[in-house]
């Protein structure tokens, strides 16, 4: 799992590094909006991955 997370981080960094010149060609608004959107997305991913699922108990 750690290897998959590290690989995803590197791929995301490479993609963002390639997109920055395109996104900031006219102004920086789209770049900052992307950064603002990624915070709640990351929070939702972490919450989804670490949430404990309820087990159905037969009583």
Beta strands, then each sheet from edge to edge (+ up, - down):
end
